[in-house]
């Protein structure tokens, strides 16, 4: 059992190969810091904010004994031929940020929004961009900042 904080990883599985790399980086970073985690899978990045809110609400109403000190949002959107990409990216990113601000959540945002699958994979790979690891590190740092401020 990890001695550090417990985090919820919300992973969008629309692009499995990319998300696999993001999750690998996040889990490696959490393990390095002795943090525990739970993973929840959602279909796409648009669903990530809703699941984070579900987790917060479950803690508010004491529907679960699971407590999370922070959240890690992982997934990817790749630009296609329509404007759908812009709407999904904007809503997912705005949703995650609004939750962090409204509920004082420690969130690491590892949602990639890229023009090509090749670029997304390069950013996701642990050996290259390691955005999953960076999102985990960001969440852990935000947890520390909350503690420093007495929250």
Beta strands, then each sheet from edge to edge (+ up, - down):
strand 1: 6-12
strand 2: 36-42
strand 3: 70-78
strand 4: 107-114
sheet 1: 2+ 1+ 3+ 4+
end
